[in-house]
Amino acid sequence: SERISDFFENKHRSMGANIRFNSYVKDIVTNGTQKNIFCNDGFEFQADLVFAGIGIKPNTQIAKEAGIECNNGIIVNDFGQTSAESIFACGDCTNHPNKILNTRLRLESVHNAVEQSKSVANMILGNPEPYNQVPWFWSDQYNIKLQIAGIFSEYDNCLVIGNKESFSLSFFKDNQLRCVEAINRSKDFVLGR
């Protein structure tokens, strides 16, 4: 949510991070041990190290070549079965149904990959157990633990509990809890999950 994003932006800035929005790297030129970074907006700076995290687009090329249905990932059912009945997929590359949230999801999440693979393995072994769980995520940054249960989306009510450094946001749509975002409030996360 915007409040959690703003919280982390302010924290990173207070720790000395330079955050630039609507700016991208046009060129990197090595100058001895330094890297000169040139951005599209004219901003230039030097760095000792460059780390690039680029994209979250799933690689579905092999699945498409095999004639398997794809749309924002490899389309699977509750058991990880693709449109080719004897082929299964699980993890970040899949677009799977979530009956709890009443939508299809593609998640880049350890929890998703582990739990979805269990459903696939059980289906292959003849013990079908559908994958149907509340998505959850976490991140540890500095002395802050962020935990999220559910998927932030449209909401009509938000319950805020806590204070400036330890709080949770519970988002409701049509009186149904849709997402909990917790900053250093693990109990609120667990209850929401």
C-alpha positions as CSV (number, residue, x, y, z in Angstrom):
1,S,0.0,0.0,0.0
2,E,1.0,3.6,-0.3
3,R,1.5,4.0,3.5
4,I,3.9,1.0,3.6
5,S,5.8,2.2,0.5
6,D,6.1,5.7,2.0
7,F,7.3,4.2,5.3
8,F,10.1,2.3,3.6
9,E,11.0,5.2,1.3
10,N,11.5,7.5,4.3
11,K,13.4,4.8,6.2
12,H,15.8,4.2,3.3
13,R,16.3,7.9,2.8
14,S,17.0,8.4,6.5
15,M,19.7,5.7,6.2
16,G,21.4,7.6,3.3
17,A,19.8,6.0,0.3
18,N,19.3,8.2,-2.8
19,I,16.0,7.2,-4.3
20,R,15.1,8.5,-7.8
21,F,11.7,8.0,-9.4
22,N,11.0,8.2,-13.1
23,S,14.7,7.9,-13.9
24,Y,16.6,5.1,-15.5
25,V,20.2,4.3,-16.3
26,K,21.2,5.1,-19.9
27,D,24.9,4.2,-19.7
28,I,27.5,2.8,-17.3
29,V,31.1,3.7,-18.1
30,T,34.0,2.0,-16.2
31,N,36.6,4.5,-15.0
32,G,39.3,2.6,-13.2
33,T,37.7,1.0,-10.2
34,Q,34.7,3.4,-10.4
35,K,31.6,3.2,-12.5
36,N,30.2,6.4,-13.9
37,I,26.4,6.1,-14.1
38,F,24.5,8.3,-16.6
39,C,20.7,8.6,-16.2
40,N,18.0,9.7,-18.7
41,D,17.2,12.8,-16.7
42,G,20.8,14.1,-16.8
43,F,21.6,12.9,-13.3
44,E,25.1,11.4,-13.1
45,F,26.9,9.7,-10.2
46,Q,29.8,7.3,-9.4
47,A,29.6,3.9,-7.9
48,D,32.0,1.2,-6.7
49,L,29.5,-1.5,-7.4
50,V,26.4,-1.8,-9.7
51,F,23.7,-4.3,-8.9
52,A,20.8,-4.7,-11.3
53,G,17.5,-6.4,-10.7
54,I,15.6,-6.5,-14.0
55,G,12.1,-7.6,-14.5
56,I,9.7,-10.2,-13.3
57,K,8.4,-11.4,-16.6
58,P,8.0,-15.2,-16.6
59,N,9.9,-17.2,-19.2
60,T,7.1,-19.2,-20.9
61,Q,8.8,-19.9,-24.2
62,I,9.2,-23.7,-23.8
63,A,5.6,-24.0,-22.6
64,K,4.3,-21.9,-25.6
65,E,6.4,-24.0,-28.0
66,A,4.8,-27.1,-26.5
67,G,1.3,-25.7,-27.1
68,I,0.5,-25.1,-23.5
69,E,-1.8,-22.2,-22.6
70,C,0.0,-19.1,-21.2
71,N,-1.2,-15.7,-20.0
72,N,1.0,-13.8,-17.6
73,G,2.6,-17.2,-16.8
74,I,1.8,-20.8,-17.5
75,I,-1.9,-21.4,-16.9
76,V,-2.5,-24.2,-14.3
77,N,-5.4,-25.5,-12.3
78,D,-5.6,-26.1,-8.5
79,F,-3.2,-29.1,-8.9
80,G,-0.6,-27.4,-11.1
81,Q,-1.8,-29.2,-14.2
82,T,-1.4,-27.3,-17.5
83,S,-3.6,-27.4,-20.6
84,A,-1.5,-30.4,-21.6
85,E,-3.0,-32.9,-19.1
86,S,0.3,-34.8,-18.4
87,I,2.4,-31.7,-17.9
88,F,2.6,-29.8,-14.6
89,A,4.1,-26.5,-13.6
90,C,4.6,-24.8,-10.2
91,G,6.3,-21.7,-8.8
92,D,6.9,-18.2,-10.1
93,C,6.2,-19.1,-13.7
94,T,2.6,-20.2,-13.1
95,N,-0.7,-18.3,-13.2
96,H,-2.9,-20.3,-10.8
97,P,-6.4,-19.9,-9.3
98,N,-6.9,-18.7,-5.8
99,K,-10.3,-19.5,-4.5
100,I,-9.8,-17.5,-1.2
101,L,-9.2,-14.3,-3.2
102,N,-11.5,-15.3,-6.0
103,T,-8.9,-14.5,-8.7
104,R,-5.9,-15.9,-10.6
105,L,-2.4,-15.0,-9.4
106,R,1.2,-15.3,-10.4
107,L,3.4,-14.9,-7.4
108,E,7.2,-14.5,-7.0
109,S,7.2,-16.1,-3.5
110,V,9.1,-18.9,-1.7
111,H,5.9,-19.9,0.1
112,N,4.0,-20.2,-3.2
113,A,6.7,-22.3,-4.9
114,V,7.1,-24.7,-1.9
115,E,3.3,-25.2,-1.3
116,Q,2.4,-25.4,-5.0
117,S,5.0,-28.0,-5.6
118,K,3.5,-30.1,-2.8
119,S,0.1,-30.0,-4.6
120,V,1.8,-31.0,-7.9
121,A,3.7,-33.9,-6.3
122,N,0.5,-35.2,-4.6
123,M,-1.5,-35.0,-7.8
124,I,1.2,-37.0,-9.7
125,L,1.2,-39.6,-6.9
126,G,-2.6,-39.9,-7.1
127,N,-3.4,-38.1,-3.9
128,P,-5.0,-34.8,-5.2
129,E,-4.7,-31.9,-2.8
130,P,-5.5,-28.6,-4.4
131,Y,-3.2,-25.6,-3.8
132,N,-5.4,-23.0,-2.1
133,Q,-3.6,-20.8,0.4
134,V,-3.5,-17.2,1.5
135,P,-0.4,-15.7,-0.1
136,W,2.1,-14.3,2.3
137,F,5.4,-12.4,2.1
138,W,8.1,-11.0,4.3
139,S,11.1,-8.7,4.2
140,D,13.7,-7.8,6.8
141,Q,15.2,-4.4,6.3
142,Y,17.4,-2.8,8.9
143,N,15.6,-3.5,12.2
144,I,12.2,-3.7,10.5
145,K,10.2,-6.8,9.8
146,L,7.6,-6.4,7.1
147,Q,5.0,-9.2,6.8
148,I,2.1,-9.3,4.4
149,A,-0.8,-11.7,4.3
150,G,-3.1,-11.5,1.3
151,I,-2.8,-9.3,-1.8
152,F,-3.3,-5.5,-1.5
153,S,-6.0,-4.4,-3.9
154,E,-9.2,-2.4,-3.8
155,Y,-10.5,-1.8,-0.4
156,D,-13.3,0.2,1.2
157,N,-12.1,0.2,4.9
158,C,-8.7,0.1,6.5
159,L,-8.0,-0.6,10.2
160,V,-4.8,0.8,11.5
161,I,-3.3,-0.6,14.8
162,G,-0.1,0.5,16.5
163,N,2.3,3.4,16.4
164,K,4.8,5.0,14.1
165,E,7.5,2.2,14.3
166,S,5.2,-0.8,14.9
167,F,1.9,-0.9,13.2
168,S,-0.4,-2.9,11.0
169,L,-2.9,-2.1,8.3
170,S,-5.9,-4.4,7.7
171,F,-7.7,-3.8,4.4
172,F,-11.3,-4.9,4.0
173,K,-13.5,-5.0,0.9
174,D,-17.3,-5.7,1.4
175,N,-16.6,-6.5,5.1
176,Q,-14.1,-9.2,4.1
177,L,-10.4,-9.1,5.2
178,R,-8.4,-8.9,2.0
179,C,-4.8,-8.1,3.2
180,V,-2.8,-7.4,6.3
181,E,0.5,-5.4,6.1
182,A,2.4,-5.4,9.4
183,I,5.5,-3.5,10.4
184,N,7.1,-5.1,13.5
185,R,3.7,-6.6,14.5
186,S,4.0,-10.3,13.8
187,K,0.9,-11.1,15.9
188,D,-1.3,-9.0,13.6
189,F,0.2,-10.7,10.6
190,V,-0.4,-14.2,12.0
191,L,-4.0,-13.4,12.9
192,G,-4.6,-12.0,9.4
193,R,-3.1,-14.9,7.7
